[in-house]
Amino acid sequence: MRAVKKIFLTLLVVVFILAIAFTFYLSGLKPTYDGQLQLPNLSSEVKVHFDNHAIPHIYAENTMDAYKALGYVHAQERLFQMELMRRIAPGRLSEMFGKDLLETDKFFKTVGIHRMAKEEAARLKSSNSIEFQLAQSYLDGVNYFIKNGPTPVEFTLLGLDKSEYTIEDIYNVMGYISFSFAQAQKSDPIVTAIAKNLGPEYVADLDLAGHGKTEMIRNYPQNATMEKLSAKADEIMNSLPAPTWIGSNSWVVNPTKSATGAVIFANDPHMGFSQPCVWFEAHVVTPEWERYGYHAALFPFALLLHNRNYAIGLTMFENDDIDFYYNVEPTATIKEEIKIKDADPVTIEVQISEFGPIVSDVIDGLEDKPIAMWWTYLQTEQESMEAIHLLNHAKNMDDVRKGASKIKAPGLNVMYGDKDGNIAWWASAKLHLLGDNVDRNLVLNAKDSTHTNFRWLDFTENPQAENTPWNYVYSTNNQPDSIRGGYYPGYYAPEDRALRITSLLESKEKISVDDYKAFFLDNTSTVSAKIAHEFARQIEPQNELQKEAKELLANWDGSHSRESKAPVIYQKIIYHSLKLAMENKLDSGQFEGWLNTHLMKRTFDPLFHNDSSKWWDDLKTEAKETRKQVFNKAFVVSLEELTAQLGDVKKWKWGNVHTLEHPHPIGKVEMLREYFNVGTFKMDASDAVLNKLSFVRTSTGLYPITSGPSTRRLINFADIENSQSILPTGQSGNPLSDYYDDQAEFYTKGKWRKMMMNKEEIEQKAMGTVIFKSEN
């Protein structure tokens, strides 16, 4: 008995020691927020104060040192995110996740972003420009952390080795982000199939151009084949373990319109939700300059930023910068190797044409029907690094305009406001015009000169507005007004958000900071309300439940609060009405593909108000169906499904079906989900309101949110040090950090935190300070 007790006590001691050791191991993986660290070749020491949300405030005596420290603190919070993002464009995800990502890697190897990245990196390096020097200094900080810092737990779980980062990696991330902005790869093939199989009347009823009924940003310048192509693009983008870049809002009022007497600036870029979230915040100060910025993974320069003089925000321009061509001839063949975790590597042959890579080679069943992808990004020399550097280090509005002019792709709306009262927006992209009668929503003919001859536009011809007489500028990804008598083709958002923000901005003579906060969280769509009211006029209820549902729709104001019942009914009817109208005319899977396109959101409003549209008739029946019949059938089916799904109508609450979870790639493993993912939260809003929280419509009646505001920024030049923002989850990408999800509840409740800029306040409230000293 005494021996058993001794063994038991020994085991307890071993377990206790192992527990302590494991605790110390986990503690060692956390970011360093206090103490002294070394960095090679610093000119002088750099102090980094971390505020109570782990935002670094970097104080350096010179710019090179500042960027080196920025690289280190960025890497200690987001190294796995950097690793993930740098692997997408060069087709290296299979090395991380195995053969499940092989098709994705094949696709990106074919597109060729990595080939462009290699050329651009070599060009920048040979220039030895200030952009190159600062980017390299940032990478030196990242790479020093790789060598000397702890290994993130994701690397251990996936069995990944750490390796240094290069300028080429930065360009690969830039290229992927540019591609994720594009929409044509999803929609052009489906529109082509509709035109070919059903005829031009069906395309016309969808009002793809949208010129007749939409809110436009006002300028003030100073076939089966097609189905497979669309389905492949959809599959690729949905399979990525990284966020896509979706849309955005921004609005800026000048001192005349502002209740504070100074410019007020707002921006909330819409991106796919992920964990960690997209942005890493950093405040950098040297004797020469200051910047509070938002950095994408592996970006030395901020994409969103402000200082005491000016603010910059971004939204998607949504211009069409991708065209597909058939009747193409290969001009070169490139062999690409794809390494696969726990499997032999695969070699593919990529064919190149004068119109770009032949993407049909990586789509089953299309090998004998060559289709090439012409993309602005691959057709022009990029100046991305130079453009972003200039935006970060501008001296005045002219510098910002110049920086905006250097952006070729993706198309962006650069939003601007400054302390002197200037406001502006510039559509920043390298635009090109084909012939007037060429429909770029369709796949084009490489043998037709009207489809291939084009003219590049000068930046001065782009849509833009500076210091408007109506005292504000805004963008909600909606279509700009005509330029030189024509509309530039694109995949612009429907008018919901544009109508709402213009009505809110014009509803008051002066707009206050509190008004701004309310605008960010606004969840009302007047367009949705009008559609619901049209439904109600057409519906003929047959029982008490249907009467109650009809009344809810008839009286709905378009608000999407989590306690509301009307949006639950509305979204169900939207889905079933579209399904009844379209599925009988499209090939298998095409309807679901259409629901995933950007165009779908723009077209169902005009379609639902068009009583004579050809879409209402079911081509598989002898009778001629009407819009009223489709609406009533959709209404009955919707209520039956909601009753089966949710039970009593009292439980038909929007928050019960509209939820948000922030997914981490490791969280796909169910046993690890609760440790890596953040959420789930019941949410207000929808995909058609200012507080845009997007989802995909399916038959399930559930609307898990896929994208939304990646940050909310509110900058008041009358009180710059009390400007405010929020992140969806937290600053840190390290699941062991206390700042991994500390902002998640704030975000879901529409709360804010200060973007601190006052040095004395930062030093007083810092939860820790790291002092970097030179290793030499």
KETOR-360038 format. One line per 5 residues: number of its first residue (from 1); for each residue x, y, z of C-alpha. Coordinates in steps of 0.001 Angstrom, whole numbers, padded with zeros to 6 digits. Layout:
NUM = X Y Z; ...
This chain:
1 = 000000 000000 000000; 002841 002345 000880; 004441 001617 -002533; 001188 002465 -004349; 000958 005783 -002462
6 = 004533 006545 -003376; 003897 005837 -007072; 000733 007941 -006945; 002551 010881 -005331; 005364 010567 -007859
11 = 002837 010690 -010716; 001205 013764 -009184; 004567 015509 -008976; 005324 014607 -012619; 001922 015865 -013777
16 = 002399 019055 -011748; 005853 019631 -013243; 004551 018961 -016750; 001647 021361 -016189; 004036 024084 -015037
21 = 006326 023393 -017991; 003397 023526 -020409; 002202 026783 -018847; 005664 028295 -019270; 005741 026999 -022867
26 = 002416 028627 -023709; 003433 031824 -021930; 006569 031930 -024061; 004456 031932 -027215; 002682 035153 -026320
31 = 003671 038502 -027836; 006101 040657 -025884; 004472 043855 -024641; 007064 044946 -022086; 010831 044868 -021683
36 = 013899 045236 -023870; 014464 043582 -027254; 017217 043738 -029823; 017055 044663 -033493; 020073 044701 -035792
41 = 021512 047936 -037178; 019302 050450 -035428; 020598 054008 -035482; 019130 054678 -032039; 016729 053056 -029640
46 = 013033 052784 -030528; 010267 052894 -027936; 007001 051075 -028521; 004170 051793 -026102; 001270 049335 -026244
51 = -002099 050792 -025296; -004883 048892 -023545; -005869 047163 -026803; -002269 046241 -027731; -002024 048886 -030449
56 = 001694 049748 -030815; 002685 053416 -030680; 006158 053480 -032203; 008502 056391 -031436; 011735 056408 -033433
61 = 014402 058977 -034239; 014405 058129 -037942; 012151 056498 -040531; 014264 053394 -041232; 014315 052446 -037565
66 = 010577 053034 -037299; 009815 050631 -040145; 012126 047980 -038734; 010355 048092 -035364; 006998 048064 -037154
71 = 007977 044859 -038965; 008902 043146 -035694; 005738 044056 -033768; 003570 043230 -036788; 005173 039799 -037086
76 = 004833 038939 -033401; 001064 039426 -033681; 000343 038223 -037221; 003089 035889 -038482; 000730 033040 -039344
81 = -001551 035457 -041183; 001471 036708 -043144; 002432 033128 -043961; -001052 032275 -045161; -001414 035400 -047288
86 = 001960 035101 -049001; 001158 031549 -050155; -002140 032191 -051988; -000993 033935 -055174; 002016 031652 -055867
91 = -000132 028533 -055380; 001473 027228 -052207; -001523 026449 -049994; -001239 022685 -050608; 002080 022779 -048777
96 = 000147 023886 -045696; -003181 022077 -045945; -002610 019147 -048308; -004331 018031 -051482; -007690 019643 -050625
101 = -006233 022955 -051824; -004634 021532 -054982; -007286 022905 -057347; -006934 026344 -055770; -003165 026227 -056232
106 = -003554 025137 -059852; -005831 028081 -060514; -003479 030675 -059021; -000422 029122 -060660; -002271 029573 -063941
111 = -003352 033163 -063282; 000296 034062 -062742; 000282 036743 -060048; 003533 035257 -058740; 005210 035699 -062102
116 = 004274 039376 -062096; 005411 039649 -058442; 008867 038387 -059364; 009204 041006 -062095; 007919 043848 -059911
121 = 010177 042895 -057000; 013215 042875 -059276; 012255 046275 -060693; 011823 047798 -057230; 015057 046311 -055947
126 = 017053 047602 -058912; 015674 051095 -058336; 017007 051190 -054754; 014259 053760 -054177; 013069 054991 -050799
131 = 010069 052668 -051175; 012408 049702 -051549; 014611 050762 -048641; 011674 051216 -046258; 009998 047977 -047365
136 = 013256 046110 -046850; 013750 047675 -043421; 010237 046504 -042481; 011073 042993 -043728; 014307 043040 -041715
141 = 012158 043502 -038605; 009811 040687 -039658; 012696 038335 -040419; 014463 039114 -037157; 011342 038033 -035301
146 = 011267 034825 -037360; 014798 034004 -036254; 014518 035047 -032641; 010864 035131 -031649; 008613 032258 -030588
151 = 006990 030033 -033191; 003219 030597 -033498; 001162 027611 -032417; -000368 027265 -035910; 003065 026504 -037352
156 = 003478 023694 -034817; 000016 022254 -035451; 000516 022251 -039215; 004156 021184 -039121; 005335 024310 -040948
161 = 008888 025562 -041054; 009506 029288 -040770; 011374 031014 -043579; 012335 034598 -044351; 010142 037033 -046271
166 = 011123 038988 -049362; 009842 041920 -051421; 008396 039331 -053800; 006152 038081 -050984; 004743 041588 -050514
171 = 003856 041783 -054206; 002227 038355 -054023; -000048 039569 -051240; -000819 042743 -053195; -001704 040654 -056232
176 = -004018 038347 -054337; -005834 041291 -052779; -006230 042815 -056235; -007688 039577 -057598; -010118 039183 -054702
181 = -011580 042601 -055614; -012509 041436 -059108; -016031 040242 -059903; -015981 039372 -063602; -014679 035845 -063057
186 = -017973 034984 -061346; -020524 036932 -063354; -019321 037235 -066974; -019638 033501 -067732; -023193 033296 -066314
191 = -024369 036406 -068165; -022877 034967 -071351; -024768 031710 -070828; -028043 033584 -070220; -027590 035642 -073391
196 = -026705 032586 -075466; -029305 030171 -074143; -032249 032482 -073398; -031721 035571 -075512; -031024 039281 -075065
201 = -034503 040025 -073637; -033679 038072 -070489; -030420 039959 -070068; -032213 043259 -070649; -034773 042486 -067912
206 = -031930 042117 -065417; -030878 045734 -066115; -027198 044904 -065708; -026056 048365 -066726; -028415 049911 -064195
211 = -028268 053375 -065735; -032019 053820 -065655; -032582 053394 -061925; -029725 053901 -059524; -028090 056465 -057283
216 = -024806 057538 -058871; -021780 059189 -057314; -021634 062702 -058708; -018443 063702 -060476; -016906 067064 -059820
221 = -013437 067011 -061439; -011205 069615 -061334; -023337 028318 -072121; -022238 024996 -070274; -018754 026176 -070985
226 = -019565 029433 -069307; -021262 027686 -066397; -018143 025658 -065632; -015942 028731 -065780; -018133 030634 -063327
231 = -018524 027656 -061011; -014756 027170 -060930; -014112 030802 -059993; -016752 030547 -057280; -015259 027315 -055945
236 = -011762 028787 -055838; -012711 031972 -053998; -014914 030099 -051507; -012179 027559 -050738; -009595 030133 -049683
241 = -008676 030072 -045982; -008258 033859 -046103; -010603 036846 -046342; -011706 038284 -049658; -012124 042024 -050161
246 = -015763 042819 -050833; -016922 046453 -050755; -016991 049488 -048442; -018572 052744 -047282; -016979 056135 -046885
251 = -018337 059631 -046536; -016622 062918 -045781; -018242 066265 -044973; -016498 069607 -045197; -016542 072335 -042489
256 = -019681 073926 -043961; -021619 070674 -043512; -019938 069643 -040246; -021362 070473 -036825; -017779 070578 -035485
261 = -016647 073244 -037951; -014005 070913 -039381; -013887 067960 -041742; -015363 064716 -040396; -014191 061546 -042137
266 = -015715 058041 -042111; -014612 054742 -043640; -015597 051122 -043065; -014083 048814 -045719; -016117 045625 -046179
271 = -014115 042420 -046258; -014526 038765 -045514; -014601 038066 -041789; -011676 036027 -040533; -009622 035459 -037457
276 = -007340 037217 -037107; -009162 040133 -038655; -007736 041861 -041720; -006169 044963 -040198; -003167 045464 -037931
281 = -003141 048954 -036415; 000023 050899 -035706; 000780 054486 -034744; 004256 055580 -035896; 005984 058825 -034969
286 = 009370 060209 -035987; 010662 063802 -035890; 009730 064136 -039591; 006288 062505 -039809; 003417 060795 -037990
291 = 000896 058191 -039133; -001883 056201 -037513; -002364 053383 -039981; -004096 050118 -040778; -001832 047502 -042340
296 = -002755 044401 -044316; -000624 041328 -043662; 002969 041900 -044787; 002307 045496 -045896; 004960 047960 -044709
301 = 002742 050903 -045687; -000756 051491 -044343; -003735 051283 -046683; -006007 053266 -044359; -004433 056105 -042406
306 = -004639 059507 -040836; -002442 061992 -039053; -002980 065506 -037780; -003099 066885 -041327; -005118 064496 -043484
311 = -007036 061214 -043608; -007270 058565 -046323; -009781 055779 -046707; -010583 053249 -049417; -013630 051699 -050994
316 = -013833 049393 -053983; -014352 051202 -057272; -015939 048019 -058728; -014785 048816 -062269; -014580 045928 -064702
321 = -010873 045171 -065053; -011160 041523 -066173; -012345 040307 -069575; -012520 036731 -070822; -011711 035866 -074428
326 = -012442 032801 -076539; -010847 031944 -079907; -007404 032440 -078377; -004108 030875 -079437; -001322 029861 -077017
331 = 001928 031765 -077482; 003979 030182 -074684; 003915 027302 -072209; 005268 027452 -068664; 005754 024480 -066330
336 = 004752 025046 -062707; 005377 022662 -059801; 002986 022441 -056863; 004251 020866 -053648; 001668 018993 -051582
341 = 001777 018151 -047895; 002101 014371 -047396; 001990 013696 -051149; 004159 013834 -054244; 004412 017183 -056049
346 = 002315 017862 -059147; 003537 019615 -062293; 001134 021533 -064527; 001628 023268 -067856; 000319 026824 -068067
351 = -000462 028183 -071509; -000107 031910 -072111; -001819 033875 -074879; -001586 037496 -075970; -004772 038060 -073941
356 = -003362 036534 -070753; -003241 033067 -069192; -005550 030389 -070618; -007568 029607 -067491; -009802 026971 -069090
361 = -006900 024512 -068836; -007538 024147 -065099; -011290 023638 -065471; -012472 020081 -066103; -014228 019714 -069438
366 = -012922 022968 -070936; -009482 021855 -072063; -010579 021890 -075733; -012271 025306 -075455; -009445 027757 -074673
371 = -010560 030800 -072712; -008038 033444 -071686; -008284 035938 -068833; -007284 039517 -069680; -006665 041406 -066442
376 = -005453 044975 -066054; -003184 043941 -063186; -001199 041616 -065458; -001229 043974 -068433; 000390 047040 -066868
381 = 003523 047816 -064897; 002439 048183 -061306; 003384 051156 -059138; 001593 049857 -056060; 004489 050258 -053650
386 = 005231 053764 -054888; 001548 054726 -054728; 000985 053525 -051174; 004251 055040 -049960; 003214 058410 -051353
391 = -000208 058167 -049689; 001548 057419 -046385; 004067 060239 -046645; 002082 062944 -048428; 002646 066584 -047596
396 = -000616 067870 -049040; -003664 067068 -051140; -001667 067261 -054370; 000613 064464 -053139; -002374 062280 -052298
401 = -003888 062887 -055736; -000561 061942 -057300; -000423 058764 -055217; -003975 057895 -056246; -003025 058346 -059903
406 = -000373 055615 -059624; -002849 052875 -058661; -003466 050647 -061696; -005363 047715 -060172; -007418 046923 -058214
411 = -009812 049790 -058818; -010182 051844 -055648; -012024 054938 -054556; -009474 056939 -052592; -011353 059082 -050071
416 = -009718 062195 -048634; -010225 064910 -046021; -007828 067301 -044276; -007444 069866 -041515; -007659 072724 -044024
421 = -011208 071769 -044973; -010500 069986 -048265; -012508 066897 -049200; -012135 064671 -052273; -012523 061262 -053851
426 = -010665 059830 -056809; -011529 056687 -058743; -008042 055201 -058872; -007472 052608 -061566; -005973 052197 -065006
431 = -009152 052288 -067073; -009545 051221 -070683; -012359 051619 -073180; -013440 049091 -075793; -015856 049894 -078602
436 = -019205 051470 -077695; -021194 048366 -078663; -019040 045815 -076836; -020811 044275 -073832; -018086 043485 -071319
441 = -020511 041454 -069216; -020053 038766 -071885; -017096 036590 -072835; -015450 038323 -075807; -014182 037120 -079177
446 = -010420 037369 -079631; -010871 037286 -083420; -013162 040356 -083434; -011169 043590 -083580; -014004 045559 -081946
451 = -013517 043296 -078892; -009747 043727 -078768; -008949 047306 -079757; -009043 049601 -076757; -007750 052907 -075432
456 = -006159 053479 -072041; -007620 056466 -070205; -005490 059081 -068522; -006087 059497 -064788; -007618 062920 -065418
461 = -010456 061128 -067262; -011321 058970 -064233; -014421 059781 -062166; -013481 062086 -059287; -014678 064983 -057182
466 = -012839 067644 -055178; -014322 070241 -052820; -017852 069782 -054086; -020432 072580 -053829; -022812 070145 -052097
471 = -020254 069934 -049232; -019692 066187 -049040; -018253 063237 -050947; -019164 059593 -050483; -018801 056121 -051930
476 = -020801 052946 -051290; -019356 051031 -054278; -022116 052485 -056434; -021684 053603 -060013; -020069 056970 -060696
481 = -021935 059433 -062849; -021119 059591 -066553; -017664 060677 -067658; -017327 062389 -071030; -020798 061241 -072008
486 = -020449 057562 -071070; -020627 055192 -068111; -017638 053061 -067267; -018579 049351 -067101; -018315 047633 -063756
491 = -019904 045552 -061025; -021291 048367 -058963; -023410 047914 -055865; -027185 048425 -055953; -028579 051747 -054879
496 = -029633 050738 -051324; -026688 052145 -049412; -026159 055077 -051766; -029764 056220 -051400; -029578 055831 -047651
501 = -026345 057749 -047083; -027297 060617 -049395; -030691 060936 -047733; -029076 060927 -044279; -026400 063438 -045285
506 = -028967 065770 -046817; -031495 065392 -043997; -029606 067866 -041808; -027884 071153 -042426; -025037 070129 -040108
511 = -023785 066589 -039472; -022402 065789 -036010; -020093 063089 -034690; -023089 061363 -033084; -024860 061427 -036456
516 = -021829 059702 -037938; -021955 056956 -035318; -025617 056368 -036072; -024905 056207 -039811; -022306 053477 -039315
521 = -024855 051266 -037552; -027859 052126 -039710; -029708 048954 -040675; -032559 050325 -042798; -033011 049742 -046532
526 = -035769 051771 -048155; -035272 049706 -051318; -035977 046483 -049399; -039068 048078 -047862; -040415 048996 -051316
531 = -039890 045433 -052557; -041633 044067 -049443; -044566 046406 -049997; -044799 045227 -053605; -044848 041641 -052360
536 = -047658 042512 -049961; -049758 044094 -052727; -049508 040923 -054806; -050053 038379 -052028; -053475 036829 -051366
541 = -053388 035277 -047860; -055403 032129 -047197; -055012 031708 -043414; -054196 033650 -040250; -050447 033059 -040449
546 = -050342 034347 -044013; -052422 037385 -043037; -049992 038185 -040216; -046990 037740 -042491; -048530 039947 -045181
551 = -049186 042673 -042605; -045597 042495 -041395; -044329 043004 -044946; -046833 045762 -045742; -045843 047799 -042672
556 = -042102 047105 -042729; -039803 050126 -042887; -036822 048106 -044151; -035007 047934 -040804; -033069 044768 -039998
561 = -032889 044650 -036212; -032161 041301 -034624; -035603 041236 -032960; -037489 041932 -036218; -039690 039324 -037921
566 = -040221 041026 -041285; -036652 040538 -042616; -036879 036798 -041893; -039961 036556 -044126; -038587 038999 -046697
571 = -035304 037164 -047272; -037095 033828 -047639; -039454 035223 -050268; -036547 036863 -052118; -034834 033482 -052391
576 = -037898 031525 -053492; -039070 034192 -055943; -035668 034198 -057638; -035574 030416 -057604; -039020 030094 -059204
581 = -038178 032733 -061803; -034681 031589 -062743; -033908 027980 -061865; -036153 026540 -064585; -034194 028472 -067223
586 = -030608 027933 -066092; -028437 024856 -066296; -027742 022769 -063204; -025922 024767 -060568; -026148 028053 -062449
591 = -028857 029470 -060224; -026767 028935 -057096; -023844 030500 -058966; -025964 033533 -059834; -026851 034010 -056168
596 = -023123 034317 -055452; -022509 037071 -057990; -022349 040760 -057257; -024784 041424 -060092; -027590 039491 -058397
601 = -027944 042133 -055685; -028150 044854 -058294; -030743 043170 -060499; -033466 041774 -058258; -034882 045201 -057398
606 = -035713 046175 -061004; -036755 042590 -061739; -039276 042420 -058879; -040902 045666 -060008; -041174 044516 -063625
611 = -044559 042836 -064007; -043961 042026 -067684; -040520 040431 -067363; -040010 037196 -069299; -038379 035692 -066208
616 = -041720 035100 -064466; -042856 032469 -066952; -041777 028888 -066224; -040499 027553 -069543; -041046 023977 -068371
621 = -044844 024357 -068195; -047440 024986 -070902; -049143 027767 -068940; -047744 031284 -068781; -046923 032162 -065180
626 = -047188 035730 -063916; -045257 037708 -061345; -048257 037549 -058994; -048380 033759 -059223; -044638 033498 -058546
631 = -044866 035814 -055534; -047808 033900 -054046; -046179 030523 -054562; -042921 031826 -053035; -044913 033252 -050099
636 = -046631 029933 -049325; -043443 027888 -049586; -041516 030422 -047475; -043990 030350 -044589; -044136 026560 -044629
641 = -040361 026331 -044409; -040106 028973 -041679; -042692 027143 -039585; -040736 023906 -039945; -037448 025651 -039251
646 = -038296 028059 -036418; -041693 026990 -035107; -044053 029630 -033769; -043968 033017 -035509; -042805 034596 -032239
651 = -039427 032911 -032832; -039050 034346 -036319; -036419 036826 -035220; -033729 038064 -037566; -030981 037519 -034989
656 = -031864 033817 -034790; -030905 033285 -038438; -028424 036131 -039073; -025267 035306 -037094; -021560 036080 -037136
661 = -018611 033807 -036419; -015035 034864 -037167; -013344 031771 -038687; -009709 030812 -038305; -008266 028262 -040784
666 = -007416 025931 -037888; -010981 026348 -036616; -012204 024066 -039412; -011082 021231 -037153; -014128 020899 -034918
671 = -012250 020086 -031719; -010141 023247 -032160; -012959 025545 -033270; -013689 027078 -029872; -010012 027878 -029313
676 = -009374 029592 -032659; -012729 030920 -033935; -014431 033904 -032316; -018214 034032 -031912; -021080 033221 -032605
681 = -023063 036503 -032292; -026654 037369 -033212; -026522 040420 -035455; -028618 043293 -036764; -028257 044638 -040330
686 = -028087 042863 -043707; -026320 043005 -047051; -028349 045998 -048295; -027864 048555 -045488; -025093 050928 -044418
691 = -024023 048511 -041689; -023494 045971 -044435; -023222 042405 -043144; -023326 040112 -046159; -024444 036527 -046534
696 = -025287 034047 -049275; -028946 033242 -049873; -029606 029508 -049775; -032531 027174 -049170; -031587 026704 -045505
701 = -033193 029894 -044223; -029974 030590 -042324; -027787 033573 -043153; -024350 033150 -041581; -022479 036394 -042200
706 = -019490 036152 -044509; -018315 039756 -044743; -018830 043204 -043298; -017006 046242 -041908; -013382 045222 -041367
711 = -013037 048313 -039192; -015072 051418 -038500; -013094 054678 -038497; -014418 058066 -037460; -011935 060947 -037713
716 = -012858 064421 -036519; -010328 067093 -037464; -011805 069409 -034839; -010612 066930 -032172; -008120 064681 -033906
721 = -006802 063069 -030719; -010253 061740 -029865; -010939 060105 -033217; -012371 056623 -032830; -012396 053168 -034405
726 = -013016 049488 -033728; -011810 046118 -035028; -014115 043097 -035434; -012154 040899 -033003; -008793 042142 -031774
731 = -005360 043420 -032661; -003547 040157 -032047; -003598 037081 -034251; -002101 035017 -031436; -004856 032914 -029789
736 = -002890 032971 -026535; -002920 036766 -026368; -005434 038652 -024230; -005984 040877 -027272; -007079 038111 -029640
741 = -010781 038897 -029265; -011030 041754 -026753; -012872 044029 -029216; -015387 041463 -030478; -018176 042372 -028036
746 = -017557 046087 -028639; -017861 045532 -032382; -021112 043568 -032238; -022683 046183 -029962; -021584 049120 -032099
751 = -019165 050538 -029545; -015953 052471 -030143; -012446 052999 -028793; -010072 055905 -029105; -007268 055996 -031673
756 = -004731 057471 -029290; -002270 060060 -030630; -001345 062176 -027608; 002118 061068 -026488; 001666 062002 -022833
761 = -001628 060112 -022615; -000138 057110 -024436; 002804 056925 -022019; 000546 057267 -018976; -001943 054617 -020074
766 = 000430 052146 -021738; -000063 048587 -020517; 003540 047902 -021479; 006568 049376 -023255; 009155 047610 -025382
771 = 012486 049332 -025955; 014346 048153 -029048; 018116 048527 -028925; 020590 047796 -031654; 021986 044260 -031667
776 = 025360 045617 -032798
